Amino acid sequence: MSARMMPAEATAIASAHQATTINHVGGIRTSFGEVSRSVRAKNSKELAARIGILRAYTLEGSRDVNPSLIAIALVVAGWSIFANGLQRWHLTAPIVLVLAGVAVGLTTRSALASTLNTEVAQRVAEFILAMLLFLDATEVRGGFLGRDARSAVRLLFIALPLSVAFSVLIGRWLLPGLSWAVLVVIASAAVPIDFASAPSILRDERIPERVRSLLKVEGGYGDGILSPVFICALAIAVGQPHRQMAIDALRMAVPPVIEALLVGAVIGGALALLTNAAERRDAMTEQSKRLLIIAAPILSYGVSVGIGGNGFISAFVCGIVMNTLRRSETFRQQLASADDIGFVLAAVMWFVFGCATVMAFANGIPWRIAAFALLALTVVRLAPILLSTTSSHLAWRDRLAIGCLGPRGTPSIVFGLLAFNVLDGEPADSTILAVVIVVLGSLVMHGAGSLAIARLYPQPENQETESESAR
């Protein structure tokens, strides 16, 4: 056989090879096309399924959230339209929002507990608390501790700790199944006062200005002072029942508090001094001054959380420092926009509180927790005030008025919800139930509290007539 092929043979072999190659490549293309179509079909089905799940989840979430948003908006709008008349009947916005929350909570009872037990809910509650603590701190007038610094010190650093101690002791007696740490958590939520639910107390001119000023100082600083106590007690409660775990939890809770104090002081001081300098040079507009007030607690909260600190403690300290260092004749007017935002955020919390009331009362009201709440609103509040102001320049009427006028409000609600979010089992249920009863009891007791307390003070006949006509 010849080593060299004839041209015709070579051409035939080349044609056959080319046909084989084309068939092979075509087969590969066909196979690849089939696989590609199969993958695309599979991916399309998976994508469609995921989109369907996402759409169903979104619609389900929208159906859960939408009634709440509509209810909050309707209540705020309705109350705003008829606010003057409703206030004459002592129907404040918090009371109406709680009633609306109860109505909605009756239809969403099953989903409410799981919604509150989420990290998102915890962060939202912390942010709202940060804004409200900042605004509370800026409400204090007449200096760092108001116009009567000595009496303010007695209320904040003697009466307030005594109230927490009395609350814990009473809780130990009535609620023996709860640990000391959980009782401190409950006390930290039940003790601080807030006038959002009873603003008429601070506007009632029949009550002397010196009393209203001291109440405003206590309401502005009390919840912020108890915030570190609440955080540390909550950390210990989570670490129990093991002693070493509780100690480790406390060690982990203290550094974030210290970081928050430093961040709040630095940011509040820097913003106050920079704003003072910019205002002297006429570098700011009225709108920019209002915007800075809104940005200050957000910045303080964000920086503190970013470095591992506690956000709402930082915002509280930021408010104290800004209120102390800020030099402006229009500073109170600049707070107006922030106050409105705080009102809306508080409205959300009052509505959620109404929903939580339904959940808390689902299994009944143990008499021990009801008795604890009653004592927290009376003896725990009044006795420390009377003891701490003994031998002070305050008259007995003033001391009694301060002790009786102690409404609970938004800080108690947020502390209670945060504790319910972090704790488990009986401690969580007992905490939220105690806070709910305390706040509801306060709405009833202090809603018209100024009317009874005002009678302690002798009023001129013409002023009584004006007060009656105003009501």
C-alpha positions as CSV (number, residue, x, y, z in Angstrom):
1,M,0.0,0.0,0.0
2,S,1.4,3.4,-1.0
3,A,2.4,5.8,1.8
4,R,1.0,8.7,-0.2
5,M,-2.7,9.0,-0.8
6,M,-4.3,10.0,-4.1
7,P,-5.9,13.5,-4.1
8,A,-9.4,12.0,-4.4
9,E,-8.8,9.7,-1.4
10,A,-7.5,12.6,0.7
11,T,-10.5,14.7,-0.3
12,A,-12.9,11.9,0.7
13,I,-11.2,11.4,4.0
14,A,-11.2,15.1,4.8
15,S,-14.9,15.4,3.9
16,A,-15.7,12.5,6.2
17,H,-13.7,13.9,9.0
18,Q,-15.3,17.3,8.6
19,A,-18.8,15.7,8.6
20,T,-17.9,13.8,11.8
21,T,-16.6,16.9,13.5
22,I,-19.6,18.9,12.5
23,N,-21.9,16.2,13.8
24,H,-20.0,16.0,17.0
25,V,-20.0,19.8,17.5
26,G,-23.7,19.9,16.6
27,G,-24.4,17.2,19.1
28,I,-22.5,19.1,21.8
29,R,-24.5,22.3,20.8
30,T,-27.7,20.3,20.9
31,S,-26.9,18.8,24.2
32,F,-25.8,22.1,25.6
33,G,-28.9,23.8,24.3
34,E,-31.1,21.1,25.9
35,V,-29.3,21.5,29.2
36,S,-29.4,25.3,29.0
37,R,-33.2,25.2,28.3
38,S,-33.7,22.8,31.2
39,V,-31.6,25.0,33.6
40,R,-33.5,28.1,32.4
41,A,-36.8,26.4,32.9
42,K,-35.8,25.2,36.4
43,N,-34.4,28.6,37.4
44,S,-37.6,30.3,36.1
45,K,-39.7,28.0,38.2
46,E,-37.6,28.6,41.2
47,L,-37.6,32.4,40.6
48,A,-41.3,32.4,40.1
49,A,-41.8,30.4,43.3
50,R,-39.5,32.8,45.2
51,I,-41.3,35.8,43.8
52,G,-44.6,34.3,44.7
53,I,-43.4,33.6,48.3
54,L,-42.0,37.2,48.5
55,R,-45.2,38.6,47.2
56,A,-47.3,36.6,49.6
57,Y,-45.1,37.5,52.5
58,T,-45.2,41.2,51.5
59,L,-49.0,41.1,51.1
60,E,-49.3,39.3,54.4
61,G,-47.0,41.8,56.2
62,S,-48.9,44.7,54.6
63,R,-52.2,43.3,55.7
64,D,-50.8,43.0,59.3
65,V,-49.2,46.5,59.3
66,N,-51.7,48.4,57.2
67,P,-54.6,48.4,59.7
68,S,-52.2,49.6,62.4
69,L,-50.9,52.5,60.3
70,I,-54.5,53.5,59.3
71,A,-55.6,53.3,62.9
72,I,-52.7,55.4,64.2
73,A,-53.2,58.0,61.5
74,L,-57.0,58.2,61.9
75,V,-56.7,58.6,65.7
76,V,-54.0,61.3,65.5
77,A,-55.9,63.1,62.8
78,G,-59.2,62.9,64.7
79,W,-57.7,63.9,68.0
80,S,-55.9,66.8,66.3
81,I,-59.2,68.1,64.9
82,F,-61.1,67.9,68.2
83,A,-58.1,68.3,70.6
84,N,-59.5,71.3,72.4
85,G,-62.8,69.7,73.2
86,L,-61.3,66.3,74.0
87,Q,-58.8,67.8,76.5
88,R,-61.7,69.4,78.4
89,W,-62.9,65.8,79.0
90,H,-59.3,64.7,79.8
91,L,-59.3,62.5,76.7
92,T,-55.6,62.9,75.8
93,A,-54.1,61.5,72.7
94,P,-52.4,58.6,74.6
95,I,-55.7,57.5,76.0
96,V,-57.4,57.5,72.6
97,L,-54.5,55.7,71.1
98,V,-54.5,53.0,73.7
99,L,-58.2,52.4,73.1
100,A,-57.5,52.1,69.3
101,G,-54.6,49.8,70.0
102,V,-56.8,47.5,72.1
103,A,-59.3,47.4,69.3
104,V,-56.7,46.4,66.8
105,G,-55.0,44.0,69.3
106,L,-58.1,42.0,69.6
107,T,-57.8,41.0,65.9
108,T,-54.0,40.5,65.8
109,R,-53.5,38.8,69.2
110,S,-51.8,35.7,67.8
111,A,-49.2,37.6,65.7
112,L,-48.4,40.3,68.2
113,A,-46.1,38.3,70.6
114,S,-43.9,37.1,67.7
115,T,-43.8,40.6,66.2
116,L,-42.6,42.1,69.5
117,N,-40.0,39.3,70.0
118,T,-37.9,40.4,67.0
119,E,-34.6,42.3,66.8
120,V,-36.2,44.9,64.5
121,A,-38.9,45.6,67.1
122,Q,-36.1,46.0,69.7
123,R,-34.2,48.5,67.6
124,V,-37.3,50.5,66.8
125,A,-38.1,50.7,70.5
126,E,-34.6,51.8,71.3
127,F,-34.6,54.5,68.7
128,I,-37.9,55.9,69.8
129,L,-36.7,55.8,73.4
130,A,-33.5,57.7,72.3
131,M,-35.6,60.5,70.7
132,L,-37.9,60.8,73.6
133,L,-35.1,60.8,76.2
134,F,-33.3,63.5,74.2
135,L,-36.5,65.7,74.2
136,D,-37.1,65.0,77.9
137,A,-33.6,66.3,78.7
138,T,-34.1,69.5,76.7
139,E,-37.4,70.3,78.5
140,V,-35.6,71.3,81.7
141,R,-35.6,75.1,82.1
142,G,-33.7,77.4,84.4
143,G,-30.3,75.7,84.4
144,F,-29.0,72.2,84.6
145,L,-31.3,71.2,87.5
146,G,-33.9,73.8,87.1
147,R,-34.6,76.8,89.3
148,D,-34.6,74.8,92.6
149,A,-31.5,72.7,92.3
150,R,-31.4,71.5,95.9
151,S,-34.9,70.1,95.7
152,A,-34.2,68.6,92.3
153,V,-31.2,66.8,93.8
154,R,-33.3,65.4,96.5
155,L,-35.9,64.1,94.0
156,L,-33.4,62.6,91.5
157,F,-30.7,61.2,93.8
158,I,-32.6,60.3,97.0
159,A,-36.3,59.8,96.2
160,L,-35.7,58.0,92.8
161,P,-33.3,55.4,94.2
162,L,-35.5,54.9,97.2
163,S,-38.5,54.3,94.9
164,V,-36.6,51.6,93.0
165,A,-35.5,50.0,96.3
166,F,-39.1,50.1,97.7
167,S,-40.4,48.7,94.5
168,V,-37.9,45.8,94.6
169,L,-38.7,45.0,98.2
170,I,-42.4,45.0,97.6
171,G,-41.9,42.9,94.5
172,R,-39.8,40.4,96.5
173,W,-42.8,40.1,98.9
174,L,-45.6,39.8,96.3
175,L,-43.7,38.1,93.5
176,P,-41.3,35.7,95.2
177,G,-40.8,33.6,92.0
178,L,-38.9,36.4,90.3
179,S,-35.2,37.1,90.7
180,W,-33.7,40.3,92.2
181,A,-32.5,41.3,88.7
182,V,-36.0,40.9,87.1
183,L,-37.5,42.9,90.0
184,V,-35.0,45.7,89.4
185,V,-36.0,45.6,85.7
186,I,-39.7,45.9,86.6
187,A,-38.9,48.7,89.1
188,S,-36.9,50.7,86.5
189,A,-39.9,50.5,84.2
190,A,-42.5,51.3,86.8
191,V,-40.9,54.2,88.7
192,P,-40.0,56.9,86.1
193,I,-42.6,59.6,85.5
194,D,-43.7,61.0,82.2
195,F,-46.3,63.7,81.5
196,A,-47.3,62.7,78.0
197,S,-50.4,61.0,79.3
198,A,-51.3,63.9,81.6
199,P,-50.0,67.2,80.1
200,S,-52.6,69.2,81.9
201,I,-50.7,68.8,85.2
202,L,-47.8,71.0,83.9
203,R,-50.3,73.6,82.5
204,D,-52.5,73.9,85.5
205,E,-51.8,77.3,86.9
206,R,-53.6,76.5,90.1
207,I,-50.6,74.3,91.0
208,P,-47.6,76.5,91.9
209,E,-44.9,77.0,89.4
210,R,-42.3,75.7,91.8
211,V,-44.0,72.4,92.0
212,R,-44.5,72.1,88.2
213,S,-40.9,73.1,87.6
214,L,-39.6,70.3,89.9
215,L,-42.0,67.8,88.3
216,K,-40.6,68.8,84.9
217,V,-37.0,68.3,86.1
218,E,-37.8,64.9,87.5
219,G,-39.8,63.9,84.4
220,G,-36.9,65.1,82.2
221,Y,-34.1,63.3,84.0
222,G,-35.6,60.4,85.9
223,D,-36.0,57.9,83.0
224,G,-32.5,58.7,81.7
225,I,-30.9,58.2,85.1
226,L,-32.6,54.8,85.4
227,S,-31.6,53.7,81.9
228,P,-28.2,52.4,82.9
229,V,-29.8,50.6,85.9
230,F,-32.3,49.0,83.6
231,I,-29.6,47.9,81.1
232,C,-27.4,46.3,83.8
233,A,-30.3,44.6,85.6
234,L,-31.6,43.2,82.3
235,A,-28.1,41.9,81.4
236,I,-27.9,40.1,84.8
237,A,-31.5,38.7,84.4
238,V,-30.5,37.2,81.1
239,G,-27.4,35.6,82.6
240,Q,-29.1,34.0,85.5
241,P,-29.5,31.5,87.1
242,H,-25.8,30.9,86.9
243,R,-23.8,33.3,89.0
244,Q,-20.8,33.5,86.8
245,M,-22.9,34.1,83.7
246,A,-24.7,37.0,85.5
247,I,-21.3,38.5,86.4
248,D,-20.1,38.2,82.9
249,A,-23.3,39.7,81.6
250,L,-22.9,42.7,83.9
251,R,-19.3,43.2,82.8
252,M,-20.4,43.2,79.2
253,A,-23.2,45.7,80.0
254,V,-21.1,48.3,81.8
255,P,-18.6,49.3,79.0
256,P,-21.5,50.2,76.5
257,V,-23.0,52.4,79.2
258,I,-19.7,54.2,79.7
259,E,-19.1,54.6,75.9
260,A,-22.7,56.0,75.6
261,L,-22.0,58.6,78.3
262,L,-18.8,59.7,76.5
263,V,-20.3,59.8,73.0
264,G,-23.4,61.7,74.2
265,A,-21.3,64.3,76.0
266,V,-18.8,64.8,73.2
267,I,-21.5,65.0,70.4
268,G,-23.8,67.2,72.5
269,G,-21.0,69.6,73.5
270,A,-19.6,69.8,70.1
271,L,-22.9,70.5,68.4
272,A,-23.9,73.1,71.0
273,L,-20.6,75.0,70.8
274,L,-20.5,74.8,67.0
275,T,-24.1,76.0,66.8
276,N,-23.4,78.9,69.1
277,A,-20.5,80.0,67.0
278,A,-22.4,79.6,63.8
279,E,-25.4,81.5,65.1
280,R,-23.2,84.4,66.2
281,R,-21.9,84.7,62.7
282,D,-25.4,84.5,61.3
283,A,-24.4,81.3,59.3
284,M,-27.6,79.4,60.0
285,T,-31.2,79.7,58.9
286,E,-34.2,79.1,61.2
287,Q,-34.9,75.8,59.4
288,S,-31.3,74.6,59.7
289,K,-31.4,75.3,63.5
290,R,-34.5,73.1,63.8
291,L,-33.0,70.4,61.6
292,L,-29.9,70.3,63.8
293,I,-32.1,69.6,66.9
294,I,-33.6,66.6,65.0
295,A,-30.2,65.4,63.8
296,A,-28.5,65.6,67.2
297,P,-30.2,62.5,68.9
298,I,-30.0,60.5,65.7
299,L,-26.3,61.2,65.3
300,S,-25.6,60.4,69.0
301,Y,-27.6,57.2,68.8
302,G,-26.0,56.1,65.6
303,V,-22.4,56.7,66.6
304,S,-22.9,55.1,70.0
305,V,-24.5,52.0,68.5
306,G,-21.8,51.9,65.8
307,I,-19.0,51.6,68.4
308,G,-21.0,49.1,70.6
309,G,-22.4,51.6,73.1
310,N,-26.0,52.1,74.3
311,G,-27.9,54.4,71.9
312,F,-30.6,55.8,74.0
313,I,-28.4,56.6,77.0
314,S,-26.1,58.5,74.6
315,A,-29.0,60.5,73.2
316,F,-30.1,61.4,76.7
317,V,-26.7,62.7,77.7
318,C,-26.5,64.5,74.4
319,G,-29.8,66.3,75.2
320,I,-28.5,67.3,78.7
321,V,-25.3,68.7,77.4
322,M,-26.9,70.6,74.5
323,N,-29.6,72.0,76.8
324,T,-26.9,73.2,79.2
325,L,-24.4,74.7,76.7
326,R,-26.8,76.0,74.0
327,R,-27.0,79.8,74.0
328,S,-29.9,81.1,72.0
329,E,-33.0,83.1,72.7
330,T,-34.9,81.0,70.3
331,F,-33.8,77.6,71.5
332,R,-37.2,76.7,72.7
333,Q,-38.8,77.6,69.4
334,Q,-36.1,75.5,67.6
335,L,-37.3,72.4,69.6
336,A,-40.8,72.7,68.2
337,S,-40.2,70.4,65.2
338,A,-38.4,67.8,67.3
339,D,-41.3,67.9,69.8
340,D,-43.8,67.2,67.0
341,I,-41.7,64.2,65.8
342,G,-41.5,63.0,69.4
343,F,-45.3,63.2,69.7
344,V,-45.7,61.0,66.6
345,L,-43.2,58.5,67.9
346,A,-44.8,58.4,71.3
347,A,-48.2,57.9,69.5
348,V,-46.8,54.8,67.9
349,M,-45.7,53.5,71.3
350,W,-49.1,54.2,72.9
351,F,-50.8,52.4,70.1
352,V,-48.5,49.4,70.5
353,F,-49.1,49.5,74.2
354,G,-52.8,49.2,73.6
355,C,-52.1,46.1,71.5
356,A,-49.8,44.7,74.1
357,T,-52.5,45.2,76.7
358,V,-54.7,42.6,75.0
359,M,-51.8,40.1,74.9
360,A,-50.9,40.8,78.5
361,F,-54.4,40.2,79.8
362,A,-55.0,37.1,77.7
363,N,-54.3,34.8,80.6
364,G,-55.9,36.9,83.3
365,I,-54.6,39.3,86.0
366,P,-52.9,37.7,89.0
367,W,-53.8,39.6,92.2
368,R,-50.2,39.7,93.3
369,I,-49.2,41.7,90.2
370,A,-52.2,43.9,90.5
371,A,-51.4,44.7,94.1
372,F,-47.8,45.4,93.1
373,A,-48.9,47.9,90.5
374,L,-51.2,49.6,92.9
375,L,-48.5,50.0,95.5
376,A,-46.1,51.2,92.8
377,L,-48.5,54.0,91.9
378,T,-49.0,55.1,95.5
379,V,-46.7,54.1,98.3
380,V,-43.6,53.5,96.1
381,R,-44.1,57.0,94.7
382,L,-45.3,59.0,97.8
383,A,-43.2,57.6,100.6
384,P,-39.7,58.3,99.1
385,I,-40.8,61.9,98.1
386,L,-41.9,62.6,101.6
387,L,-38.8,61.1,103.1
388,S,-36.4,62.8,100.7
389,T,-37.9,66.3,101.2
390,T,-38.0,66.2,105.0
391,S,-36.5,69.3,106.5
392,S,-36.4,71.0,103.1
393,H,-37.9,74.4,102.4
394,L,-40.8,72.8,100.5
395,A,-44.2,73.2,102.3
396,W,-46.2,70.1,103.1
397,R,-48.7,70.9,100.3
398,D,-45.8,71.0,97.8
399,R,-44.3,67.7,99.0
400,L,-47.7,66.0,98.9
401,A,-48.5,67.4,95.5
402,I,-45.1,66.2,94.0
403,G,-45.7,62.7,95.6
404,C,-49.2,62.4,94.2
405,L,-48.6,63.8,90.7
406,G,-46.4,61.1,89.2
407,P,-48.0,59.8,85.9
408,R,-46.2,56.9,84.0
409,G,-46.0,57.0,80.3
410,T,-43.8,56.3,77.3
411,P,-40.5,55.4,79.0
412,S,-42.3,52.8,81.1
413,I,-43.9,51.4,77.9
414,V,-40.6,51.2,76.0
415,F,-38.7,49.7,79.0
416,G,-41.4,47.1,79.4
417,L,-41.4,46.2,75.7
418,L,-37.6,45.9,75.6
419,A,-37.7,43.6,78.7
420,F,-40.4,41.5,77.1
421,N,-38.2,41.2,73.9
422,V,-35.1,40.1,75.8
423,L,-36.5,38.0,78.6
424,D,-38.2,34.6,78.3
425,G,-40.9,32.7,80.1
426,E,-42.5,33.9,83.3
427,P,-40.1,36.9,83.8
428,A,-41.1,38.3,80.4
429,D,-44.8,37.8,81.0
430,S,-44.7,39.2,84.5
431,T,-42.7,42.2,83.4
432,I,-45.0,43.2,80.6
433,L,-48.1,42.6,82.7
434,A,-46.8,44.7,85.6
435,V,-45.9,47.5,83.3
436,V,-49.3,47.4,81.5
437,I,-51.2,47.6,84.8
438,V,-49.0,50.4,86.1
439,V,-49.4,52.5,83.0
440,L,-53.2,51.8,82.7
441,G,-53.6,52.6,86.4
442,S,-51.7,55.8,85.9
443,L,-54.0,56.8,83.0
444,V,-57.0,56.5,85.3
445,M,-55.4,58.0,88.4
446,H,-53.5,60.9,86.9
447,G,-55.8,61.7,84.0
448,A,-57.7,64.2,86.2
449,G,-55.1,64.2,89.1
450,S,-54.4,67.9,88.9
451,L,-58.1,68.7,89.7
452,A,-57.9,67.0,93.1
453,I,-54.3,68.1,93.9
454,A,-55.1,71.7,93.0
455,R,-57.6,71.8,95.9
456,L,-54.7,71.6,98.3
457,Y,-53.9,75.2,97.5
458,P,-56.1,78.1,98.5
459,Q,-57.3,79.9,95.4
460,P,-58.7,83.4,95.1
461,E,-62.4,83.4,94.3
462,N,-62.0,85.0,90.9
463,Q,-59.3,82.5,89.9
464,E,-61.6,79.6,90.9
465,T,-64.3,81.0,88.7
466,E,-61.9,81.4,85.8
467,S,-60.7,77.8,86.3
468,E,-64.2,76.5,86.3
469,S,-65.1,78.3,83.1
470,A,-61.8,77.1,81.5
471,R,-62.8,73.5,82.3
